Amino acid sequence: MSETIAAISTAFGEAAIGVIRLSGPQAREMAGAVFEGRVPVADLEPRFQHFGRIVDGNGSTVDSVLLTVFRKPASYTGEDVVEISGHGGILVTRRIYELLLAQGARAAEPGEFTQRAFLNGKMDLTQAEAVMDLIHAQSELALQAATQQLEGRLGKEAEILRDDLIGLVAHLEAYIDFPEEDIDPDTGAAMEARMEGLIGCLQGLLDTAEHGRILRSGARTVICGEPNVGKSSLLNLLTGVDRAIVSAQAGTTRDTIEEMLHIHGLPFRLVDTAGLREHTSDLIEATGMERTRKELAQADVILEVVDGSQPMAEARRVELPAGTSGRVVLILNKSDEATHESWSLAGGLALSCKTGAGIETLRAAMKDKVWSGAGREQGQLVAINARHQRCFQEAKGGMERALEAFRGQLAPEFVAVDVREALQAVGEVTGRVDVEEILGVIFSQFCIGK
């Protein structure tokens, strides 16, 4: 990392401030070549903003700026870093950036600042990934989870697991290398319990993968029901805007309509679908109904709407795909007209899309469908992503094979091989192994200048 990199770190467009960032061994020298202030950049006190001007090769002023120096290793990347804050115009920010490139700085790749922070030991891989989660967080719980991961919570849990696995490998290898020394205090039930405990810890982390997906992408929530029961009215009520056309005519909604909303800190991706009925001669409506069935199969939450003012025997319930019954919230709409007594044992939620009565009860039920049984309080969020999930699954598989080998009384060499595989997989989570192959995938998702 002998090159000095530069990037515009603020979003493209006009703003109050535009920030250009330099990182590398020549950061202060390059900044000093274009900055004029009361003190040369090389002598500036770190972590203080210093006023001056950026000048071009002719000595003409490009902009008045504030410049801040961060000396290694006390910087974001662990290298010398300079940040220049100027006026946020597109042209002036670009001009300062070009002047730094002319001094020999290289344009930074996406995520390269954070990649250097990882390579210089300023953060582990879970913290590096959390930077992007923090930027993309769309709900309070997603923000909390990203913040805790950035503080190293997941990394610490992974390191505890890794230390336990190292201890297990060390014990097995000591027994293999020195069998005559009778190094075998963890035989029988004790060794088995030790392995089972590690498998349990891995499973506990794997259980948070679904919550992580919901925090990052939103819970896919499908509104379904017979035509003209109030599905589009429910979408409008939940979103607070007239997003869907409401009409007494059946078949008004022909295609899926999607909206994002947040309920009690969780993101929900709400999908209003075409009404389902047994027969239709309208080809477009039939196509919409087929899309509805596909959406139901993929849904995290299904909001089935029925006309609760009518007798239950007259309502045609939606035929849901197999395995989705646990995701359903039955909504008895039109409670303002009085819910028919026949629905009393159906377990539905009374709601009036007309008056809004019952909406808070519905919101609580939606959250419970995707967040109940998490086993963690809001202040203890851990939500692994797909890469972490793969690593922990491989580690769990290795430990399960090791436990099976131990129970089968195979030689300790076979047990140790599987435990080493688990150790390697857990190490990948934080980057405590050779991770060159996965770095490009992770950091390519970052924005330029971060």
Phi, psi and omega in degrees: 000052180278346181279148173261130184250156180221151178200152168277118188264353177260159183296151179294137179130180180275136181205176179292322185227143171239129184247129174246134186239138175241143174213133178142178186295335181252018184301313182292322180295316181292319178296321180296335181287341183240356183252135174238121178216190182289334181231139177302149182302322181300336183254004183291143177290130182294154173066015173241143177276136183236129183277143177185197180226150174267130181238151177269188183296341179266002181083007180279143181286129176266318181194154169269131189222169167247129183242135180234133179252135173237115183271143180296149358270007185274063179214173182299317183269348186086359177249175170297130180231139174234133176241129180246120180251111180241189176292146191273029176284150182297313185292313184292321179295316179297322181295317178297317179301315180295325177297322179290322176296324179294337177279356177114000177290148176261141177297127183291145173280162176305128177075008187290329177296315180289326176298318178294324177299319177294311183295334179267009174077018179280339178201160175268179185295324180296323178289322178298317178294328181294334177301315180290322177299322180295318180295321186268358184303131182243006180211166182297316181292323176297321178295317178299315181297317180295319180297316180294323178291322178296328177283354174099015184297309180295320178300321179294319178296320178294323180291324176298315177299317181297318178297320178295321179291321177299317178298321179292316177298316180300319180295315181295318182289328175296320179293322180293315186284328185230063182296333182287345181276358179057044179274083184209056182284341185257040181283165171060228187298326182294315178294319179297318179295324179297316179292318179298323178296319178294319178297319178297319178296318178296318179295323178300321177288321178297329180295342180272357183298319181295321177294322177297318179298318181294318179297325184273323187248342183094147178281120181287115188240117186253128174266124182222168179154176176296158175301143171066036175254354177112022182296311181293327176295323178294318177302314180296321180293316182291321183275339180081009178225159177278076184279325183246151178285129178253125181211149177286348181280128179294146176083015180297316178277113182259333184232168178285143176240129187241136178219148176257134174216167182238132181231119180050043176085359182250142176276135175237130176262100190271130183236117173269132187241167175293142179296144180261126172219165190294317186224145173208141178266356182271116183298320181294317178296321179297321178296319177298321179294323178294322176295324177301314181298322178294319179297320180299321181293335183260358190285145170275326179225137177242120176260099181270119184258131174231161176277098185288348179280346180264156178301144182301325182295336182270350182275133176261106181288152179288136175278107187270151177299154180300140176085006182254000186299327181287351181261359191270135167247115180276123183248120179266089184287167178067038178293341177294342176264007182082123179285131182295140185299337182293345180272002189299331182256008185279344179078021181270169178256123178287133183212145171240109176292341181283315183257343183088000180297130179093359185293324181291324176298320178295316179300317179297320180294323178296317178296318181299328181295328184251348187234354179287152179073018182293334181076007181222141175284164180300332180278000182231050184282129167228123182224099185284155178261185186297323179293315177300319181301315179299316181297313182292327176294318178296320179295317179296318177299318178298317180291324177294322176292321178297318180294320178296319178296321180294315179294330178278004177059037173285167180299146182300338177299320180292321178296316183296324179300315181290324178293322177298321178297319177296319179298317179299317182294318179293322178299329179296333183300313182261351181092022180273030176217183176285107188244022183303324184292330184263348182298316182300320180295316184293308189279344178293343181277353184279159174278158179297137175092003178241000000 
